[in-house]
Amino acid sequence: MAAGDAKIDNKKFKAEFALKPRMLDADTVVTLTGHPVGGVCPFALASPIPVYIDISVQRFATVFPACGSRNSAIELTPEQLFTHAQAVRYVDVCKEWATD
């Protein structure tokens, strides 16, 4: 997961995960997560997928991740997001986000 204004930095991603990032097709996203593109969230995943959260979300008091559909979201602090997503750890794999 990352802030909405952050973009994956391929070099950082590869250094962190030892593989090149790639976009999944919509059917694979639904199969793996149980959620449609636009509604993917780290909660109630269809498969046991490790969740990593980019440090770009830590600069906000609250964040609004999707909740399983394109028209739902929930307001959480970054700490609550980390807890409820059962995140593995914070990572630094993004670029082009502004610091406050």
Buried (B, 14 or more C-beta within 10 A) or exposed (E): BBBEEBEBBEEBBEEBEEEEEEEEEEEEBBEBBBBBBEBBBBBEBEEEEEBBBBBBBBEBEEBEBBBBEEEEBBEBBBEEBBEBBEBEEBBEBBEEBEEE
